[in-house]
Amino acid sequence: MEITQFKESDEEPVVALWKECGLVVPWNDPHRDILRKLKLQRDLFLVGRLDGRLVATAMAGYEGHRGWINYLAVSPECRGRGLGREMMDEAEARLRALGCPKINLQVRADNAEAIGFYERIGYRRDDVVSFGKRLERDE
């Protein structure tokens, strides 16, 4: 798989992949999320291609204390081939190069497949409670 930085022409295939993977929810507009990401650390917005076709994404960020991973997606027809691990390896390497000491990510509690994936690649549940507060509505 070839992993590169997101470019604007990737937007529609990325959103289609996110929808195919069940990552799009009514309260998060994926197009707005992409625009927001392109304003900050756009080099940490990664896409993966097989034979020229976009099949994977990972959106990473680092604010000086923790790294974050969002929108890790692998096309369902390409799963089980190590592509998710490749995307995470690349995101981790880029965060490590920035001096990031730890990565956090959030998974919906009912997403057993994603939870199992992250556990297999070395992530562990932190003893924390996740809080959120909307500052801007996408609906």
N, C-alpha and C positions, 0 to 999 in steps of 0.2 A: 504494500500500500504506500502511496505517496502522500505525505503529510505536508501541507502548506498553510500559510496564513490565509484567512478568509479574505475574499475580495468581493466588491459590491455585486458582481455578476453571479455570485454564489447564493444570493439572498433567497430566491424562490426555491431552488433545490434544497437549501438548508431548512426552510420552513416546511416544505413538503416532507422531508425526512423527520423532522420533529413531530409533525402530525402523525406520520406513520408509526412512530415510536411511542405515541401517547404522551408526549411531553408538553403539549399545548393545552393550557387550561384557560377558561374564560377570563380570569382576572389578570392574566399576563399576556399582553399582545406581543407575539414573537417578533413582529417587525419593529416595534418600539424597543424591545430588548436588544435587537441587533443594532439599531441606531445608537442606543445608549452605550453599548460595548465599543462601538467604533470611535467613540470620544475618549475612551480610556484603555490604554494597553491593548490596542488592536492586534498587536503581534502575538497576544495570548489567545486569540480566537482562531482555533485550528480546524481545518477540514481535511478529511482523508478521502482519497480517490483510488478506485480500482479500475484499471483500464479506462481512465478518464471520467468515470462516473462517480459522483459524490456519494459516499456510502457511510461516512462517519463525521462526527463533530465533537469538539470539546471547547468550552469557553472557560478560560482560567483567569484569575485575577490575584493580585497581591497588594495589600495596603500597608505593608511594613510590619505587620504582626503575624498574620496568617494568610496562607494562600487559600483560594476557593476554586472549586470546580463546579461548573453548571453546564447543563445541556450536553452531557456526554450522551451521544446517540450512535448506534450502529444499526444499519438497515437490518430488519429481522431476517432477511434472506442471507445475510452475510455473517450472522452470529455464529459463535462456536469456532471461529478461525483465528482468534487472538487479536482481532482488530481493536476491540475495546481496550485491551491491555496496551497495544501499541500507542493508541491515542493518549492513554494515561501516562505511559512512559515518557512521551514527548512533552506533555503538559508538566509533569513532575520535573523533567530536566530543565525546562525553561524557568520554572519557579525556583528550583535549586540555584540556577545561575544568577538569580536576582537576590539570593541570600535568604530565601524563604525557609523558616525552620520547621513548619508544620502545615499540612493541608487539611482543610475542613471541607465537608460537603454535606448536603442534605438529600435524603431519599424519602419519598413518601412511604409511610409505615406499611402500606399494603403492597408495596412493590418487592415481593420476595425475590424475584429474579435479579433485580439490581442489588439488593442487599447481599445476596449470595455472591455475586460477581465481585463486589468491593471487598468482602471478607476473603475471597480467594486470592486477591492481589495484595493483601496485607493491611487493609484498613480495618480498624476496630471501632466499636461503638464507644463514644465518649459519654461519661456520666454527666450530661448536661441537659438542660431544657432549652429547646429552641424557641425563641420569641421572634415575632415579626410585627412590623407596623407599616402600613401603606402610607407613603408620602405623596404618591401620585396614583390616580386611578387609571387603569387601562381599559376599563369596560365602557 
